[in-house]
Amino acid sequence: MRISNSFSEGEIQVLDFILTTLLRGGTPAMAVRSKDFASVCRKVQAMKTKAGDIREGRIGPKRVPDKSSVGLIDAPDAAEESMDDEGLSEVG
């Protein structure tokens, strides 16, 4: 499931630092000092929220709104709108 478009170069460096530090058995405390750390945190929180919304069905590609925002329009009556030869001769 794709949630975010992309990460910036700085965000990728922060994530790489955190992951490699954790894999080596360390703590990612140094990553907090990076200027891109806050951006990574905001993006992760947004991704978590969107994933939860998708999982619970609040948003998704097949969600149909209950009511149209532009209102309802009736279809024209077929009897009134018939274009027979008589109707065409009246036009021009």
N, CA, C and O atoms as CSV, one atom per row, in Angstrom:
chain,resi,resn,atom,element,x,y,z
A,1,MET,N,N,0.851,-1.162,0.000
A,1,MET,CA,C,0.000,0.000,0.000
A,1,MET,C,C,0.904,1.234,0.000
A,1,MET,O,O,1.737,1.394,0.892
A,2,ARG,N,N,0.745,2.083,-0.972
A,2,ARG,CA,C,1.544,3.301,-1.063
A,2,ARG,C,C,0.782,4.436,-0.399
A,2,ARG,O,O,-0.373,4.702,-0.732
A,3,ILE,N,N,1.438,5.102,0.541
A,3,ILE,CA,C,0.773,6.158,1.287
A,3,ILE,C,C,1.404,7.511,1.013
A,3,ILE,O,O,0.696,8.505,0.856
A,4,SER,N,N,2.710,7.559,0.955
A,4,SER,CA,C,3.398,8.829,0.760
A,4,SER,C,C,4.089,8.827,-0.591
A,4,SER,O,O,4.519,7.779,-1.073
A,5,ASN,N,N,4.194,9.991,-1.198
A,5,ASN,CA,C,4.830,10.075,-2.508
A,5,ASN,C,C,6.317,9.812,-2.444
A,5,ASN,O,O,6.826,8.975,-3.189
A,6,SER,N,N,7.032,10.514,-1.562
A,6,SER,CA,C,8.472,10.343,-1.519
A,6,SER,C,C,9.052,10.953,-0.259
A,6,SER,O,O,8.375,11.675,0.474
A,7,PHE,N,N,10.317,10.649,-0.021
A,7,PHE,CA,C,11.075,11.243,1.068
A,7,PHE,C,C,12.150,12.123,0.462
A,7,PHE,O,O,12.652,11.840,-0.625
A,8,SER,N,N,12.503,13.190,1.163
A,8,SER,CA,C,13.580,14.053,0.698
A,8,SER,C,C,14.917,13.360,0.970
A,8,SER,O,O,14.971,12.346,1.667
A,9,GLU,N,N,15.974,13.909,0.421
A,9,GLU,CA,C,17.300,13.318,0.612
A,9,GLU,C,C,17.699,13.337,2.090
A,9,GLU,O,O,18.264,12.367,2.594
A,10,GLY,N,N,17.406,14.439,2.782
A,10,GLY,CA,C,17.712,14.529,4.205
A,10,GLY,C,C,16.917,13.538,5.031
A,10,GLY,O,O,17.446,12.940,5.968
A,11,GLU,N,N,15.637,13.359,4.686
A,11,GLU,CA,C,14.797,12.394,5.400
A,11,GLU,C,C,15.315,10.976,5.196
A,11,GLU,O,O,15.295,10.168,6.125
A,12,ILE,N,N,15.774,10.673,3.999
A,12,ILE,CA,C,16.326,9.346,3.719
A,12,ILE,C,C,17.583,9.120,4.547
A,12,ILE,O,O,17.792,8.021,5.062
A,13,GLN,N,N,18.423,10.142,4.682
A,13,GLN,CA,C,19.636,10.012,5.494
A,13,GLN,C,C,19.286,9.754,6.957
A,13,GLN,O,O,19.929,8.935,7.614
A,14,VAL,N,N,18.261,10.454,7.473
A,14,VAL,CA,C,17.844,10.237,8.859
A,14,VAL,C,C,17.339,8.815,9.043
A,14,VAL,O,O,17.717,8.139,10.000
A,15,LEU,N,N,16.493,8.360,8.139
A,15,LEU,CA,C,15.968,6.999,8.243
A,15,LEU,C,C,17.078,5.965,8.127
A,15,LEU,O,O,17.083,4.978,8.863
A,16,ASP,N,N,18.007,6.176,7.222
A,16,ASP,CA,C,19.131,5.262,7.061
A,16,ASP,C,C,19.962,5.213,8.338
A,16,ASP,O,O,20.356,4.137,8.787
A,17,PHE,N,N,20.228,6.381,8.922
A,17,PHE,CA,C,21.002,6.434,10.160
A,17,PHE,C,C,20.303,5.666,11.278
A,17,PHE,O,O,20.941,4.896,11.997
A,18,ILE,N,N,18.997,5.873,11.426
A,18,ILE,CA,C,18.242,5.187,12.479
A,18,ILE,C,C,18.284,3.683,12.268
A,18,ILE,O,O,18.547,2.929,13.204
A,19,LEU,N,N,18.028,3.246,11.047
A,19,LEU,CA,C,17.991,1.808,10.778
A,19,LEU,C,C,19.349,1.148,10.973
A,19,LEU,O,O,19.439,0.091,11.598
A,20,THR,N,N,20.398,1.753,10.450
A,20,THR,CA,C,21.725,1.139,10.611
A,20,THR,C,C,22.157,1.158,12.075
A,20,THR,O,O,22.809,0.219,12.533
A,21,THR,N,N,21.807,2.207,12.816
A,21,THR,CA,C,22.148,2.257,14.237
A,21,THR,C,C,21.424,1.161,15.004
A,21,THR,O,O,22.018,0.494,15.851
A,22,LEU,N,N,20.137,0.972,14.709
A,22,LEU,CA,C,19.376,-0.078,15.388
A,22,LEU,C,C,19.889,-1.467,15.028
A,22,LEU,O,O,19.945,-2.349,15.885
A,23,LEU,N,N,20.260,-1.663,13.779
A,23,LEU,CA,C,20.780,-2.968,13.368
A,23,LEU,C,C,22.106,-3.294,14.058
A,23,LEU,O,O,22.434,-4.464,14.253
A,24,ARG,N,N,22.853,-2.280,14.419
A,24,ARG,CA,C,24.131,-2.484,15.114
A,24,ARG,C,C,23.948,-2.588,16.624
A,24,ARG,O,O,24.922,-2.779,17.352
A,25,GLY,N,N,22.736,-2.468,17.093
A,25,GLY,CA,C,22.466,-2.602,18.518
A,25,GLY,C,C,22.516,-1.296,19.286
A,25,GLY,O,O,22.501,-1.315,20.517
A,26,GLY,N,N,22.575,-0.171,18.608
A,26,GLY,CA,C,22.631,1.124,19.275
A,26,GLY,C,C,21.263,1.753,19.436
A,26,GLY,O,O,20.233,1.133,19.170
A,27,THR,N,N,21.279,3.014,19.883
A,27,THR,CA,C,20.032,3.764,20.021
A,27,THR,C,C,20.044,4.919,19.021
A,27,THR,O,O,21.105,5.483,18.754
A,28,PRO,N,N,18.901,5.276,18.471
A,28,PRO,CA,C,18.839,6.329,17.449
A,28,PRO,C,C,18.801,7.745,18.023
A,28,PRO,O,O,18.275,8.650,17.375
A,29,ALA,N,N,19.338,7.956,19.208
A,29,ALA,CA,C,19.255,9.269,19.867
A,29,ALA,C,C,19.930,10.372,19.067
A,29,ALA,O,O,19.473,11.515,19.100
A,30,MET,N,N,20.999,10.065,18.355
A,30,MET,CA,C,21.698,11.091,17.577
A,30,MET,C,C,20.858,11.607,16.417
A,30,MET,O,O,21.049,12.742,15.982
A,31,ALA,N,N,19.936,10.804,15.909
A,31,ALA,CA,C,19.108,11.217,14.774
A,31,ALA,C,C,18.197,12.380,15.135
A,31,ALA,O,O,17.797,13.144,14.256
A,32,VAL,N,N,17.863,12.527,16.407
A,32,VAL,CA,C,16.966,13.598,16.851
A,32,VAL,C,C,17.589,14.958,16.577
A,32,VAL,O,O,16.869,15.941,16.405
A,33,ARG,N,N,18.884,15.028,16.535
A,33,ARG,CA,C,19.566,16.300,16.304
A,33,ARG,C,C,19.521,16.755,14.848
A,33,ARG,O,O,19.816,17.914,14.557
A,34,SER,N,N,19.162,15.876,13.946
A,34,SER,CA,C,19.115,16.220,12.533
A,34,SER,C,C,17.957,17.182,12.262
A,34,SER,O,O,16.889,17.067,12.863
A,35,LYS,N,N,18.183,18.136,11.345
A,35,LYS,CA,C,17.130,19.107,11.022
A,35,LYS,C,C,15.952,18.447,10.307
A,35,LYS,O,O,14.849,18.993,10.324
A,36,ASP,N,N,16.156,17.294,9.681
A,36,ASP,CA,C,15.086,16.605,8.951
A,36,ASP,C,C,14.325,15.598,9.810
A,36,ASP,O,O,13.380,14.969,9.334
A,37,PHE,N,N,14.724,15.440,11.064
A,37,PHE,CA,C,14.066,14.460,11.921
A,37,PHE,C,C,12.598,14.806,12.144
A,37,PHE,O,O,11.744,13.920,12.092
A,38,ALA,N,N,12.288,16.076,12.391
A,38,ALA,CA,C,10.894,16.484,12.621
A,38,ALA,C,C,10.033,16.220,11.394
A,38,ALA,O,O,8.873,15.826,11.514
A,39,SER,N,N,10.606,16.440,10.211
A,39,SER,CA,C,9.871,16.190,8.974
A,39,SER,C,C,9.551,14.709,8.818
A,39,SER,O,O,8.451,14.339,8.406
A,40,VAL,N,N,10.532,13.861,9.155
A,40,VAL,CA,C,10.312,12.415,9.089
A,40,VAL,C,C,9.206,12.019,10.063
A,40,VAL,O,O,8.331,11.225,9.717
A,41,CYS,N,N,9.239,12.561,11.270
A,41,CYS,CA,C,8.213,12.238,12.273
A,41,CYS,C,C,6.815,12.643,11.800
A,41,CYS,O,O,5.865,11.873,11.942
A,42,ARG,N,N,6.689,13.852,11.237
A,42,ARG,CA,C,5.382,14.297,10.730
A,42,ARG,C,C,4.881,13.400,9.606
A,42,ARG,O,O,3.701,13.057,9.543
A,43,LYS,N,N,5.797,13.030,8.725
A,43,LYS,CA,C,5.408,12.192,7.594
A,43,LYS,C,C,4.969,10.800,8.068
A,43,LYS,O,O,3.992,10.251,7.558
A,44,VAL,N,N,5.681,10.238,9.031
A,44,VAL,CA,C,5.320,8.919,9.568
A,44,VAL,C,C,3.967,8.986,10.263
A,44,VAL,O,O,3.149,8.079,10.103
A,45,GLN,N,N,3.716,10.047,11.034
A,45,GLN,CA,C,2.417,10.191,11.692
A,45,GLN,C,C,1.285,10.308,10.667
A,45,GLN,O,O,0.216,9.724,10.847
A,46,ALA,N,N,1.525,11.058,9.601
A,46,ALA,CA,C,0.507,11.191,8.549
A,46,ALA,C,C,0.255,9.853,7.868
A,46,ALA,O,O,-0.887,9.522,7.548
A,47,MET,N,N,1.320,9.081,7.645
A,47,MET,CA,C,1.162,7.768,7.028
A,47,MET,C,C,0.379,6.824,7.938
A,47,MET,O,O,-0.463,6.064,7.462
A,48,LYS,N,N,0.652,6.868,9.246
A,48,LYS,CA,C,-0.075,6.021,10.185
A,48,LYS,C,C,-1.559,6.374,10.193
A,48,LYS,O,O,-2.411,5.486,10.204
A,49,THR,N,N,-1.865,7.657,10.187
A,49,THR,CA,C,-3.258,8.100,10.180
A,49,THR,C,C,-3.973,7.653,8.915
A,49,THR,O,O,-5.094,7.147,8.970
A,50,LYS,N,N,-3.317,7.843,7.772
A,50,LYS,CA,C,-3.937,7.464,6.503
A,50,LYS,C,C,-4.119,5.953,6.404
A,50,LYS,O,O,-5.141,5.486,5.902
A,51,ALA,N,N,-3.137,5.184,6.877
A,51,ALA,CA,C,-3.261,3.723,6.859
A,51,ALA,C,C,-4.419,3.271,7.736
A,51,ALA,O,O,-5.154,2.355,7.367
A,52,GLY,N,N,-4.590,3.907,8.896
A,52,GLY,CA,C,-5.718,3.575,9.760
A,52,GLY,C,C,-7.050,3.911,9.116
A,52,GLY,O,O,-8.009,3.147,9.230
A,53,ASP,N,N,-7.114,5.053,8.439
A,53,ASP,CA,C,-8.343,5.442,7.749
A,53,ASP,C,C,-8.684,4.456,6.636
A,53,ASP,O,O,-9.848,4.098,6.457
A,54,ILE,N,N,-7.682,4.022,5.895
A,54,ILE,CA,C,-7.910,3.059,4.814
A,54,ILE,C,C,-8.358,1.720,5.394
A,54,ILE,O,O,-9.284,1.093,4.879
A,55,ARG,N,N,-7.701,1.289,6.462
A,55,ARG,CA,C,-8.027,0.004,7.088
A,55,ARG,C,C,-9.454,0.003,7.625
A,55,ARG,O,O,-10.148,-1.010,7.534
A,56,GLU,N,N,-9.895,1.120,8.182
A,56,GLU,CA,C,-11.237,1.204,8.755
A,56,GLU,C,C,-12.300,1.575,7.727
A,56,GLU,O,O,-13.485,1.621,8.058
A,57,GLY,N,N,-11.899,1.838,6.493
A,57,GLY,CA,C,-12.848,2.113,5.431
A,57,GLY,C,C,-13.348,3.540,5.359
A,57,GLY,O,O,-14.307,3.825,4.642
A,58,ARG,N,N,-12.708,4.447,6.096
A,58,ARG,CA,C,-13.142,5.843,6.033
A,58,ARG,C,C,-12.744,6.499,4.724
A,58,ARG,O,O,-13.434,7.399,4.247
A,59,ILE,N,N,-11.647,6.063,4.141
A,59,ILE,CA,C,-11.231,6.556,2.831
A,59,ILE,C,C,-10.784,5.371,1.998
A,59,ILE,O,O,-10.449,4.314,2.533
A,60,GLY,N,N,-10.779,5.551,0.702
A,60,GLY,CA,C,-10.331,4.491,-0.180
A,60,GLY,C,C,-10.757,4.768,-1.598
A,60,GLY,O,O,-11.566,5.662,-1.847
A,61,PRO,N,N,-10.222,4.013,-2.526
A,61,PRO,CA,C,-10.510,4.287,-3.930
A,61,PRO,C,C,-11.947,3.985,-4.339
A,61,PRO,O,O,-12.422,4.551,-5.324
A,62,LYS,N,N,-12.662,3.111,-3.617
A,62,LYS,CA,C,-14.014,2.732,-4.034
A,62,LYS,C,C,-15.092,3.352,-3.164
A,62,LYS,O,O,-16.243,2.917,-3.208
A,63,ARG,N,N,-14.749,4.345,-2.384
A,63,ARG,CA,C,-15.739,4.996,-1.523
A,63,ARG,C,C,-16.643,5.877,-2.371
A,63,ARG,O,O,-16.169,6.733,-3.118
A,64,VAL,N,N,-17.949,5.662,-2.249
A,64,VAL,CA,C,-18.938,6.436,-2.992
A,64,VAL,C,C,-19.617,7.382,-2.009
A,64,VAL,O,O,-20.096,6.939,-0.965
A,65,PRO,N,N,-19.669,8.675,-2.321
A,65,PRO,CA,C,-20.321,9.606,-1.403
A,65,PRO,C,C,-21.819,9.331,-1.302
A,65,PRO,O,O,-22.445,8.868,-2.255
A,66,ASP,N,N,-22.379,9.624,-0.131
A,66,ASP,CA,C,-23.805,9.410,0.095
A,66,ASP,C,C,-24.658,10.355,-0.745
A,66,ASP,O,O,-25.727,9.978,-1.226
A,67,LYS,N,N,-24.178,11.585,-0.917
A,67,LYS,CA,C,-24.939,12.583,-1.649
A,67,LYS,C,C,-23.983,13.411,-2.493
A,67,LYS,O,O,-22.892,13.763,-2.045
A,68,SER,N,N,-24.391,13.715,-3.695
A,68,SER,CA,C,-23.559,14.504,-4.586
A,68,SER,C,C,-23.441,15.930,-4.073
A,68,SER,O,O,-24.404,16.503,-3.565
A,69,SER,N,N,-22.248,16.493,-4.213
A,69,SER,CA,C,-22.055,17.870,-3.759
A,69,SER,C,C,-22.659,18.879,-4.729
A,69,SER,O,O,-22.824,20.046,-4.372
A,70,VAL,N,N,-22.990,18.460,-5.939
A,70,VAL,CA,C,-23.573,19.380,-6.922
A,70,VAL,C,C,-25.070,19.212,-7.055
A,70,VAL,O,O,-25.697,19.962,-7.803
A,71,GLY,N,N,-25.673,18.253,-6.357
A,71,GLY,CA,C,-27.118,18.060,-6.410
A,71,GLY,C,C,-27.516,17.022,-7.439
A,71,GLY,O,O,-26.669,16.369,-8.048
A,72,LEU,N,N,-28.804,16.883,-7.619
A,72,LEU,CA,C,-29.346,15.899,-8.552
A,72,LEU,C,C,-29.927,16.595,-9.766
A,72,LEU,O,O,-30.510,17.673,-9.657
A,73,ILE,N,N,-29.765,15.973,-10.919
A,73,ILE,CA,C,-30.303,16.509,-12.167
A,73,ILE,C,C,-31.159,15.426,-12.800
A,73,ILE,O,O,-30.711,14.292,-12.969
A,74,ASP,N,N,-32.398,15.779,-13.151
A,74,ASP,CA,C,-33.288,14.810,-13.793
A,74,ASP,C,C,-32.886,14.620,-15.246
A,74,ASP,O,O,-32.402,15.544,-15.900
A,75,ALA,N,N,-33.094,13.415,-15.733
A,75,ALA,CA,C,-32.823,13.124,-17.135
A,75,ALA,C,C,-33.935,13.747,-17.980
A,75,ALA,O,O,-35.074,13.832,-17.521
A,76,PRO,N,N,-33.633,14.178,-19.191
A,76,PRO,CA,C,-34.678,14.756,-20.044
A,76,PRO,C,C,-35.700,13.696,-20.431
A,76,PRO,O,O,-35.372,12.516,-20.556
A,77,ASP,N,N,-36.928,14.127,-20.617
A,77,ASP,CA,C,-37.995,13.218,-21.015
A,77,ASP,C,C,-37.793,12.846,-22.477
A,77,ASP,O,O,-37.658,13.728,-23.326
A,78,ALA,N,N,-37.771,11.569,-22.777
A,78,ALA,CA,C,-37.484,11.093,-24.129
A,78,ALA,C,C,-38.554,11.546,-25.126
A,78,ALA,O,O,-38.238,11.805,-26.287
A,79,ALA,N,N,-39.798,11.643,-24.697
A,79,ALA,CA,C,-40.875,12.037,-25.612
A,79,ALA,C,C,-40.727,13.496,-26.036
A,79,ALA,O,O,-41.015,13.840,-27.183
A,80,GLU,N,N,-40.287,14.342,-25.132
A,80,GLU,CA,C,-40.149,15.758,-25.447
A,80,GLU,C,C,-38.929,16.040,-26.317
A,80,GLU,O,O,-38.937,16.985,-27.106
A,81,GLU,N,N,-37.904,15.247,-26.183
A,81,GLU,CA,C,-36.644,15.514,-26.854
A,81,GLU,C,C,-36.433,14.698,-28.127
A,81,GLU,O,O,-35.312,14.649,-28.632
A,82,SER,N,N,-37.464,14.061,-28.659
A,82,SER,CA,C,-37.263,13.244,-29.865
A,82,SER,C,C,-36.962,14.137,-31.061
A,82,SER,O,O,-37.609,15.164,-31.268
A,83,MET,N,N,-35.992,13.737,-31.825
A,83,MET,CA,C,-35.575,14.499,-32.993
A,83,MET,C,C,-36.040,13.766,-34.253
A,83,MET,O,O,-35.260,13.066,-34.899
A,84,ASP,N,N,-37.292,13.933,-34.587
A,84,ASP,CA,C,-37.793,13.315,-35.818
A,84,ASP,C,C,-37.639,14.290,-36.975
A,84,ASP,O,O,-37.108,15.386,-36.797
A,85,ASP,N,N,-38.090,13.908,-38.138
A,85,ASP,CA,C,-37.934,14.752,-39.313
A,85,ASP,C,C,-38.688,16.083,-39.154
A,85,ASP,O,O,-38.212,17.111,-39.636
A,86,GLU,N,N,-39.830,16.084,-38.503
A,86,GLU,CA,C,-40.581,17.308,-38.333
A,86,GLU,C,C,-39.814,18.302,-37.450
A,86,GLU,O,O,-39.792,19.497,-37.744
A,87,GLY,N,N,-39.201,17.826,-36.396
A,87,GLY,CA,C,-38.453,18.694,-35.501
A,87,GLY,C,C,-37.242,19.302,-36.183
A,87,GLY,O,O,-36.891,20.452,-35.922
A,88,LEU,N,N,-36.596,18.529,-37.064
A,88,LEU,CA,C,-35.424,19.028,-37.762
A,88,LEU,C,C,-35.807,20.095,-38.798
A,88,LEU,O,O,-35.053,21.044,-39.010
A,89,SER,N,N,-36.962,19.949,-39.437
A,89,SER,CA,C,-37.365,20.922,-40.438
A,89,SER,C,C,-37.701,22.280,-39.815
A,89,SER,O,O,-37.567,23.317,-40.464
A,90,GLU,N,N,-38.143,22.265,-38.541
A,90,GLU,CA,C,-38.460,23.507,-37.860
A,90,GLU,C,C,-37.207,24.292,-37.493
A,90,GLU,O,O,-37.262,25.514,-37.356
A,91,VAL,N,N,-36.091,23.615,-37.335
A,91,VAL,CA,C,-34.873,24.266,-36.887
A,91,VAL,C,C,-34.303,25.148,-37.983
A,91,VAL,O,O,-33.935,26.291,-37.715
A,92,GLY,N,N,-34.223,24.668,-39.166
A,92,GLY,CA,C,-33.570,25.508,-40.129
A,92,GLY,C,C,-34.027,25.278,-41.485
A,92,GLY,O,O,-33.553,25.930,-42.416
